[in-house]
Amino acid sequence: MALAALCWGLSGGIAGILTAQGWDPVVVSFYWGAIGFLVVIVWLSIRPRGSGLTSRRLWFWSAIAGVGVAGNLGFYLVSIAQGSVAVAVTLMYCAPVFVYLVSFTLKLERPALFKWVAIALVMFGVVLLTGIYEGEAVEVTPIAAGAGLLSGMFYAVFIFGFKYAAPHGSPQAILVIALAVLTIILMWLSDADQALAVLKAPSWPLFVVLGVLGTGLSFILYIVGLRHTTPTVASLVAMVEPATASLFGIVILNESLAALQILGMGLILVTVTALSIYSAAQNEPLTTQPLVT
């Protein structure tokens, strides 16, 4: 599982390099998901048993998950392009907060004092991270902050979709459908000329590495790892992703963060991890890390 989180973290850094080279975030997201889709198809062909592909509910909820992961990757890349890898990945990790808020609204679970305090702490962390308290002299642009939060919201959609699809088929079947939906959506939204230009560009190997590491291999490693660990450990190990992505941005991309931004980042990541551990202890798999079912 640590390898999966490491792959996701490195993928954020690679995506940062590609957007810095001028590649459109939607095009980068398209290749991120489409190449991963091919890897997951191979996984499904190797382990087809119990796929559940004849279930309509599997297709419906997997498609919802696909919409979620398409929005997640797309807005994540926009946030990176407009801001930094460290800020984008941290804002994306606000996803469990959105899951809780939706769960409260739909009465899927009862609110608790600990959850409300955690949500308030995450929001305070967002304020520190984005610097919106400084008014016009904000540390992070509104587009970068908004895209990062939207990435987290769509991440939450993916969590719900995967959660409700899981009883009807195998993880690999769900991912194949979800990533097929992602590929169709992002192909439609991408600049066709730039998408084709990738195939002849010197940086095409980075696109391949991004898709293999960031979607294909990482999901496989994560799901295999879940079978040998607990949700609590999974939540803690998942912290490797934002840490790796942030370090990549600072060391490789020469990004920098102010002291209050670092404090806000730490507050968000520690609180979200505590929420995941609390969910696991309370037997609430809906609000744990994605793919924990």
ABEGO torsion letter per residue (X at the ends): XAAAAAAAAAAAAAAAAAAAAGBBAAAAAAAAAAAAAAAAAAAAAABABGAGAABAAAAAAAAAAAAAAAAAAAAAAAAAAABBAAAAAAAAAAAAAAAAAAAAAAGABBBBAAAAAAAAAAAAAAAAAAGAAAEABBABBAAAAAAAAAAAAAAAAAAAAAAAAAAABBAAAAAAAAAAAAAAAAAAABBAAAAAAAAABAAAAAAAAAAAAAAAAAAAAAAAAAAABBAAAAAAAAAAAAAAAAAAAAAAAGBBBBAAAAAAAAAAAAAAAAAAAAAAAAGBAAABBBGBX
